[in-house]
Amino acid sequence: MNVQQEAGSGTDSGVALEVWIDQDLCTGDGICVQYAPEVFELDIDGLAYVKGAEDELLQAQGATTPVPLPLLNDVVDSAKECPGDCIHVRRVSDRVEVYGPDAE
């Protein structure tokens, strides 16, 4: 399954979520890749990036990808366990962070 399949469902309440990584804070530990390899990947530079529709790395600063509902818990756990506090999960509708260092 790639990231776009099942994407846009968001949470049980039907709220679509997206995730992005702040590479300036990424420590390269790879915890996110261990939790959700369908969503995250380490590049040759040692930093984590989100993956797009065809499993390509999205290397533009602030690039986002939808959070597939079946992987929501894994993506949230990645954000919680990230030692660099660089994983941000936000609602697509209003771009408010719901998991990560800036979550309300």
C-alpha positions as CSV (number, residue, x, y, z in Angstrom):
1,M,0.0,0.0,0.0
2,N,1.3,3.4,-0.8
3,V,0.7,6.6,1.1
4,Q,-2.1,7.8,-1.1
5,Q,-4.2,4.7,-0.7
6,E,-6.6,5.1,2.2
7,A,-5.4,8.7,2.5
8,G,-7.6,11.6,3.3
9,S,-9.7,9.7,5.8
10,G,-7.8,11.1,8.7
11,T,-9.4,10.1,11.9
12,D,-12.6,8.3,12.9
13,S,-14.4,11.6,12.8
14,G,-13.5,12.0,9.1
15,V,-11.0,14.7,9.6
16,A,-8.2,14.5,6.9
17,L,-4.7,14.8,8.3
18,E,-1.3,15.4,6.8
19,V,2.2,15.0,8.1
20,W,5.5,16.9,7.5
21,I,9.0,16.8,8.9
22,D,11.1,19.8,9.8
23,Q,14.5,18.6,8.5
24,D,16.2,21.4,10.4
25,L,15.3,19.6,13.6
26,C,15.7,16.0,12.4
27,T,18.3,14.0,14.2
28,G,18.3,11.1,11.7
29,D,17.5,8.5,14.3
30,G,15.0,6.8,12.0
31,I,12.4,6.1,14.6
32,C,9.7,7.4,12.2
33,V,10.9,5.0,9.5
34,Q,10.6,2.1,12.0
35,Y,7.1,3.0,13.0
36,A,5.7,3.9,9.5
37,P,8.0,3.0,6.6
38,E,5.1,3.6,4.2
39,V,5.1,7.3,5.2
40,F,8.7,8.1,6.1
41,E,12.1,7.4,4.7
42,L,15.7,8.3,5.5
43,D,17.6,9.9,2.6
44,I,21.3,9.7,1.8
45,D,21.8,12.9,3.8
46,G,20.7,11.0,6.9
47,L,17.5,13.0,7.4
48,A,13.9,11.7,7.3
49,Y,11.4,12.8,4.7
50,V,7.8,12.1,4.0
51,K,6.9,10.0,0.9
52,G,4.5,10.9,-1.8
53,A,1.9,9.0,-3.9
54,E,4.5,6.9,-5.8
55,D,6.7,6.3,-2.7
56,E,9.0,9.1,-3.9
57,L,10.7,11.3,-1.2
58,L,9.2,14.7,-0.9
59,Q,12.3,16.8,-0.3
60,A,10.9,20.3,-0.6
61,Q,11.0,22.1,2.8
62,G,7.6,21.7,4.5
63,A,6.4,19.1,2.0
64,T,3.3,17.3,3.3
65,T,1.7,13.9,2.6
66,P,-1.7,12.6,3.7
67,V,-1.9,10.3,6.8
68,P,-3.5,7.0,5.8
69,L,-6.1,6.0,8.4
70,P,-4.6,2.5,8.8
71,L,-1.3,4.1,9.7
72,L,-2.6,6.9,11.9
73,N,-1.4,5.4,15.2
74,D,2.0,4.6,13.7
75,V,2.4,8.2,12.5
76,V,1.2,9.6,15.8
77,D,3.6,7.3,17.7
78,S,6.4,8.6,15.4
79,A,5.6,12.2,16.3
80,K,5.5,11.3,20.0
81,E,8.8,9.3,20.1
82,C,10.8,11.5,17.7
83,P,13.9,12.8,19.7
84,G,14.1,15.8,17.4
85,D,10.5,16.8,17.9
86,C,10.4,17.4,14.1
87,I,7.3,15.5,13.0
88,H,4.1,17.5,12.6
89,V,0.6,16.1,12.0
90,R,-2.1,18.6,11.2
91,R,-5.6,18.9,10.0
92,V,-5.8,19.6,6.3
93,S,-8.8,21.8,6.6
94,D,-7.3,24.5,8.8
95,R,-3.7,23.4,9.1
96,V,-3.8,23.2,12.9
97,E,-1.3,20.8,14.4
98,V,-3.0,18.0,16.3
99,Y,0.1,15.9,17.1
100,G,3.7,17.0,17.4
101,P,5.7,19.7,19.1
102,D,3.3,22.5,18.2
103,A,0.0,20.6,19.0
104,E,-2.6,22.5,20.9
